[in-house]
Amino acid sequence: MKVTRKVPGGVIAHPNELDRKRIERALLSRKYYRYVSPNVTPVKAGYLIESPCCSRNIDRDGGRIDVAVFRYDTVSRTWKLFFKNHARGIWEFYSMYHRLASAIDELNTDPERLFWQ
């Protein structure tokens, strides 16, 4: 199911290929684990970020791990950013943003080291 929002001149559905590529490009400027290639996968109303686990903190074999999820909320017209609590095996809410670019910036800087573990 795609989530849509009205914008001048049309409707943008989430997920969409344009925003997926935008996220993918923006991740090149992240602060941590710059030498790995994360995947950006469309999910219901948003995007899943996965990456190889080079630190071996989460996956001792260095396999792909969940890093973050962006979800667009049509009611509040905001982006919600979630991080994976690997110890508990659940997604946890991190913060809400009016612009996708702001959410991406937060993921890239990761000041609390919750995403890029």
C-alpha positions as CSV (number, residue, x, y, z in Angstrom):
1,M,0.0,0.0,0.0
2,K,1.3,3.4,-0.9
3,V,0.8,6.5,1.2
4,T,0.2,9.7,-0.7
5,R,0.3,13.4,0.2
6,K,-1.0,16.3,-1.9
7,V,1.5,18.8,-3.1
8,P,1.1,21.7,-5.6
9,G,0.9,20.2,-9.0
10,G,0.2,16.6,-8.0
11,V,0.5,13.8,-5.5
12,I,3.6,12.2,-4.2
13,A,3.3,8.6,-3.0
14,H,5.6,7.0,-0.4
15,P,7.6,5.1,-1.1
16,N,8.8,6.3,-4.5
17,E,11.9,5.9,-6.5
18,L,12.9,9.6,-6.5
19,D,13.0,9.7,-2.7
20,R,14.6,6.3,-2.4
21,K,17.5,7.5,-4.7
22,R,17.7,10.8,-2.8
23,I,18.2,8.9,0.5
24,E,20.7,6.6,-1.1
25,R,22.8,9.6,-2.4
26,A,22.5,11.4,1.0
27,L,23.8,8.4,2.9
28,L,27.2,8.9,1.2
29,S,27.8,11.8,3.5
30,R,27.1,9.9,6.8
31,K,29.5,10.2,9.6
32,Y,29.9,6.5,10.5
33,Y,30.7,3.4,8.5
34,R,31.4,5.3,5.3
35,Y,33.2,2.3,3.8
36,V,30.0,0.1,3.6
37,S,27.2,0.2,1.1
38,P,23.8,0.5,2.7
39,N,20.6,-0.6,1.0
40,V,17.5,1.6,0.8
41,T,14.4,-0.6,0.4
42,P,10.8,0.7,-0.1
43,V,8.5,-0.4,2.7
44,K,4.9,0.5,3.6
45,A,4.8,4.3,3.8
46,G,8.5,4.7,3.8
47,Y,12.0,3.3,3.5
48,L,14.2,0.7,5.3
49,I,17.9,1.3,5.6
50,E,20.1,-1.8,6.0
51,S,23.9,-2.1,6.1
52,P,26.6,-4.6,6.5
53,C,27.7,-4.9,10.2
54,C,31.4,-4.1,10.0
55,S,31.8,-3.4,13.7
56,R,30.5,-7.0,14.4
57,N,28.7,-5.6,17.5
58,I,25.3,-6.8,16.2
59,D,26.2,-9.6,13.8
60,R,29.5,-11.4,14.4
61,D,29.6,-12.6,10.8
62,G,29.3,-9.0,9.4
63,G,25.9,-9.7,7.8
64,R,23.4,-7.1,6.8
65,I,21.5,-5.5,9.8
66,D,18.6,-3.1,10.1
67,V,19.8,0.5,10.6
68,A,16.8,2.8,10.3
69,V,13.2,3.2,9.0
70,F,11.7,6.4,7.6
71,R,7.9,6.4,7.6
72,Y,5.7,9.2,6.3
73,D,2.6,10.0,8.4
74,T,-0.1,11.4,6.3
75,V,-2.2,12.6,9.2
76,S,0.6,14.8,10.8
77,R,2.4,15.3,7.4
78,T,5.7,14.4,9.1
79,W,8.5,11.9,8.7
80,K,9.1,9.6,11.6
81,L,12.5,8.1,12.1
82,F,13.0,4.8,13.9
83,F,16.1,2.9,15.0
84,K,16.5,-0.8,15.6
85,N,16.9,-1.9,19.2
86,H,18.9,-5.1,18.3
87,A,19.0,-6.3,21.9
88,R,15.2,-6.4,22.0
89,G,14.6,-7.1,18.3
90,I,12.2,-4.2,17.9
91,W,12.0,-0.8,16.1
92,E,11.9,2.2,18.4
93,F,10.7,5.7,17.6
94,Y,13.5,8.2,17.5
95,S,12.1,11.5,16.3
96,M,9.7,13.3,13.9
97,Y,10.6,15.8,11.1
98,H,8.6,18.0,8.8
99,R,11.1,17.4,6.0
100,L,12.7,14.1,4.8
101,A,16.0,16.0,4.4
102,S,16.1,16.8,8.1
103,A,15.4,13.1,9.0
104,I,18.2,12.0,6.7
105,D,20.6,14.6,8.2
106,E,19.9,13.2,11.7
107,L,20.5,9.6,10.5
108,N,23.8,10.7,8.8
109,T,25.2,12.4,11.9
110,D,23.8,9.9,14.4
111,P,24.9,11.9,17.5
112,E,23.8,9.1,20.0
113,R,25.2,6.2,17.9
114,L,21.8,4.5,17.9
115,F,21.7,3.8,14.1
116,W,25.2,3.0,12.9
117,Q,26.3,0.5,15.4
